[in-house]
C-alpha cells in the first residue's frame, strides 16, 4: 500500500473525529482500511513463510512449505 493511501486513511480518521464523514467518505474509509488490512496480512504471511523451525530431532522445517498453501475455505 502506498503512502498516499495511508495518508488518506489518516485524513479520513481525523475528519471523522473532528466533524464526521459523509456516506461516500465512510465507504472510502472502509475500502481503504480493508485494503490496508490485506496488505498487512500479506506482509506477515510472507514473513512467516520464510521462517525455518528446527525440530527436536534436528530436522529443519520451513513454515511456508508446511503451512503456506493452506487457506480456509472462502478466503
N, C-alpha and C positions, 0 to 999 in steps of 0.2 A: 504494500500500500504506500502510495507516495505521500510526501509531507503536506501537499496541498489538501488532500482529503482529510488527513489528521487535523490540520488546522481548521478545516471546515467543521469537523466534529466538535472541536473545542469552541468555535464561534457559536454554533447552534446550542451547545450546552450553556454557555454564558448568557446567550439571549433568552433561553428558556427560564433561567433563574431571574433575570432582570425584568423581562416584560412578557414572557410567554411566546409560544411559537404558533404560526398559522398551521392549518392542516397540511398544506404542502410541505412546510418545513419539518413537521413531525414525521411525515413519510420519508423525506430525505434523510433525516436523522436516523430513522430506523434502518434504512437501507445501508447507510454508511457504517453504522455500528455493526450490522451483520457482516458486512464485507471486512471490517477490521477484525472481528472475532474469527472469521475464517482464515485470515492471514496469520493471526497469532497461532491458531491451531495447526496450520500447515507448517509454520516455522518450528513449533515444538515437536511435531511429528517427525520432521526432518532431522532434528537434533537427536531425538530418541532412537531413530532408525540407524544412527551411526554409533551407538553405544555398544561396546563389547562387554560381556559379563563372563568372568571366569568362574566356572562351576567348581564344586568341591572336588570333583575327580580330575581337575586340571584342564578340562576342555574349555574352549572359548566359544561362546555363543553370541552372535550378533543379534540384537533385539529387532532390527529391521528385517532380517531374514526370518526370524522366529515369529514375529507378530505383525510385521509391516503390511502384509497383504490382507490381514483380517479387517473386515469392516462390518458394522452392524447392518442388518437389513434395513433398507430405506435410506441409507446415507451414502 
